[in-house]
Amino acid sequence: MVPALRWADAPEGPAVVLLDQTALPHVERELVCRDVPALVDAIRRLAVRGAPLLGVSGAYGVALAAARGGTAGDVEKAADALAHARPTAVNLARGVALALDAYHQGGAGAALDAAHALAAEDAAACDAIAAYGLSLVPAGARVLTHCNTGELVTMGVGTAFGIILAAHRAGRLGRLWVDETRPLLQGARLTTYEAGRNGIPHALLADGAAASLFAAGEVDLVIVGADRIAADGGTANKVGTYGLAVLAHHHGVPFVVAAPSTTIDLDTHSGSRIIVEQREAAEVTTVHGTPTAPEGTAAYNPAFDVTPPQLISALVSERGIAQPVNSEQVARLARRDDDEAP
């Protein structure tokens, strides 16, 4: 598969090269972002998306601004634009801050090194998440997922999808159920694309069909990703996730969240305080530009919803599994080795 993101050095100047996810699954088209405004536009219109990859994108965006030879003020202005391109995914602002700090300490080269390091760290985190999460998948599991959490949104095998892929390779996956993920169909367009490429047996369903699937006893496990995890374990993820958590709880089905520790935001004390991005009405009133509602129809279009910790069975990161999901367990996963008391 064409890499979701790569850094390119070329005679005409450096660039952040993205696989345009708005064109998938039918066309694998790369976007060449030679300046920060182009990258910010790609982030806002979801050509590049997913919390981990947004963090890496933000870091490379700072490196791109620095490499173009502007002043420190220019780089800081570019960093601010990147950090605020989308508000919910905490990884984006963190990736920007990491590379900007490196820039202030060592210049453009240091910023690029920081971005490369973050990309490698994310790939390693994906492998660890898959290894830990595999222990939560029973033999022959029929797994339901929502949105897209694989190679398209990370620098590795993915978060929730990484666990699913590990289960498939271990012979423990019976079937993958894929929500369409309305209104932009990331499940239909992207998760089925990744599942097919990996030979995973899967079936697509409308989001509204999930309830009857649970009622029929056809779901053994739900695994989803996250865009921000608050200190209490409340988790923001693609809109529709909360509804699945309620269904899973009602039907006694484990509901697992998989995300790198960089997605944990201890400064946001509870999930109810997470700022949820509101997107334009046209994403709901049209499908691929074709109107599906009368002109002028108002729409409610939150990009995410928040699942409270009491509905989450386990939280999987590269540092292990939080089970039960509470403030103490979340803080443990967020704590880096160099934060530990001697």
N, C-alpha and C positions, 0 to 999 in steps of 0.2 A: 504494500500500500504506500502511496505517496505520503511522506512524513507530514504530520499535521502542522509542524513548524520547524523551520531551520534558519540558521544565520548564513548569509551568503556574502562573500567578499568578491567583488567583480571590478573590472576596470572602470565601470561607470559609477562605482561607489558601493558601499555596503548596503545591505537590505535585510529586512525580516521577511522571509518567504512563507506564506501560509497556504494550506490546502483550503480552498474556499468551500466551507461547509454548506453554504446556501445553494450550491450547485449539485451537491450529492443527493441521491446516489447515482444519478445518471451521467454526470460529468465530473471527472477528476481534474480540476482546474486550479492552478496556483495563482495566488495574488502576490505581487512583488511590492512590498511597502518600502519605499526609499526615504520616507520621512515620517515623522510622528503623526501628523494629521491623517495620513493614509491609514496608519495602524489604528488610531483612535476610531476612525470611521469603520474599519473592519470589526473592531470589538463591539461597537454600538449596534451594528446591523447583524451580528452573530455569525459573521464569516469565520471568526475564531471564537471559541466559547468553552465553557467548562472551567470550574474554579481552579484546578491545578494548572491548566494550560494558560489561563488568564494571568496567573502569577508569573509564569515564565515569559509570557508575552510582554508584560509590564517591564520586567527586568531587561529584556532585549530592546524594548522601546527606549529606555534610558540610555543603553549602550549605543543605540542608533543615533540618538540626539547628540551624544558626546562625540561619536565618531565623525559627525558632520562638521565638527570644528567650531561650534558656536561658543559663546561665552558661558560662564557658570550660570548666569541668569537665564540664558536661553535653555540650558539643560534643565534647570529647576522649573521653568515654565512648562516645558514639555512633560516633565515628570508629573506635574500637577494635573495636566490635561489627561494623561494616561490613568492616573489614580482615580479620577472622577468619571471615567468613561462609563462605568457601570457601578452602582453603589452596593449591591448585596454581597458579591463574592469578596471575602476579605483577602483572599490570596492575591488579587490584583494590586491592591494598595501595598501589600507587604512585599511583593516582588519589586515594585517600583522603589520602595524605600530601601530595600537591600542594595539594589544597583546604584541608587543615588548616593547612599552612604559610601559605597566603594569608590564612586567617582570623586567624591570630595576628598577622599583619602589618597587616591592614586591615579586619578585622571581616567581618560577614556579606556585605556587598556584594562584597568582594574574593574571598571564597570562591566566590560565584556566578559572578563574572567568570572565575575560574580554571577552573570547570567548563565554562562556555561555550567558553573557549579550548581546552580539551582536546577537546571535542566537534568543534570546527572542525579542530583538528590531526588528529584521527583520520580525518575525511572526506577531508582532503587526502592523508593517508598512503595511504588506499585507492586513490585515483586514481594515485598514483605507483607503488604495488605493481602495479597492473594494467598500467601502461605498461611497466615493467621486465619483468614476467613474460611479457608477450605475446611477447617475443623468444625464449622457451624453447618455444613451442608450434609444432610443425611443421604444415604445411598438411594439412587433413583429419584432424587428430588425434582419436583416440578416447581421451578422458580419463576416468580413474577418480578419484572423490573420496570422502571419508569424512567423516561428520558434517555440520555446517552452518557455512558461513563467509561468508554474504552480508550483505544489508542487515539481517537480523535480529540480527546479532551485532556490527555496527559502526554508525558514524554515516554511512557512505558506501556504496559499491558492494560492499564486502566485501574479503576478503583472497584466499584461494584462489579463491573464487567470483568475485571481481572480475576475476581473470586469465581465468577461464573465460568470463565475460561479454564481456570485451574480445575474446577469440578468436572468440566467436560473432559479434560485431558486425563483426569484420574478415573474416568468411567463412572462418576457419581451423579451425573446430571441426566435426569429423565427427559425433561423438556424445558425450554425457555419460553415463557410467555412475555410478549413485548407489548406494552401499552403504546398506542399511537403517539401519545403525549401532545395533545392539542394545546394551543392553536397552531404551533409551528412544526409539529409532527417530527420531532427529533427522534422519537422511537421508531416511527415508520420509515423515515428516510435514512437514519444513521445507525441505530442499533441493529436493525435487520441487515444492513450493509456489512457491519462488522461480524455479526453472527454467521452470515452466509460465507464470508471469506474464511472463517475459522471452522466451518463444517459443523456448527452447533445446531442441533435440531430445535427449531423455533416456530412459533406461530404468532401472528399479529392480531391484536384485538383493539376495538374502540375502547377509549377510557371508560365509557359508561357501561361496558360489558363486564368490567372486573367484578362487580358485586355478584352477578350470577355465576361467575367462574368460582368464586369463593364458596358460594352456596352449594355448588355441585361437588365440592370437596376436591377440586382439581388443582389447588395451590398448597404446596407444602412449606414454602419459604418466600419471603419478599426481601430483596436486596436492592437498595438504592444508594445513590451518592449524596453529596451535600455541597452547598455553596457557602454556608457559614454555620458553625456550631457554637452556640452560646455557652457560657460557663456552667449553666445548669443542665446542659445536654439538649436543650431545645434546638431544633435543626431546621434551617431553611434549605429547601430544595425545590426543584421545578414544580410549578403549580400542578396540583393533582396528587402530590405525594401524601399530604395530610389525609385525604380521603382514603387512600390505600391503607394508611396506618390504622384508621378507625375500623375499616373492614377487617384487617388482619387481627386486630384486638378482639373484635366481636366473634370471629370464627376460630380464635385460638391458634392463629398462625404466627410464627416468629417473624418479626419485622426488624431487619438489620440495616444499619447505615454504615457505609464504608467511605472513608476519606482520610487524606494525609493529615498529620498533626498541624500543618500550616493552616488548615481550614478552621481550627479551633480558635475562637476569639474570646479570651478570658475577660477582656474589657467590656464585653456585652454580657451583662449579668444573667439575663434570661432571654429565652427565645422570643418572648413577646416584645422585646425592645429591638429586634432586628428590623432594619429598614428594608422594606420590600419594594423592589423596583416596579413601577407602573409603566407599562409600555403603550404604544399608540393603538387606538381603536381598530385601525385597519387590519391589524394582525388577526382580529376576531371576526370582523365583518367581511373579510375577503379570504380566499384561498389561492395562494400563488398569484395574487393580483386580480383574481376574478371575484366580483362582488357576490356575496351570498346573503346579504341583507339589504333592505331598502336604503337608498342614499340618505344619510343623515342619522342613521341609527346609532344611538349611544352604546358604548361597550365598557365593560369592566374587565380589565386585562392586567392583573398582577402577574409578573413573571415567575413568582415563587409563592409558596405558602410555608408555614412553620408548623412542624410536628413537635408536640410537647414530649419531654423525656419519658413520661410514664407510658407512652405508646411505643417506645423503642426498646426492643429486646436486647440488643447489643450494638455497640459502636466499635468498629474495627479501624485501627490505624496501623501505621508501620511500627508502632511501639507496643502493639498488643491489642487486647480486647477489653473494653469496658463493659462489665456485666455484673450488677445492674448499671444502668446509665444514670448517674447522679453527679453532683458537683465535685465530689472527691475523686471519683473515677475519671471524670473529664480532665481535671487538673493533673492527674497522674499522666495521662496520655499527652498533655500539652507540655509537660516539663521535659526540657532537653537534658542530656547527660551533664552538661556543664552548669546546669542550674541546680543540680543535686547538692545537698549539704555535705561537707566532707565528713 
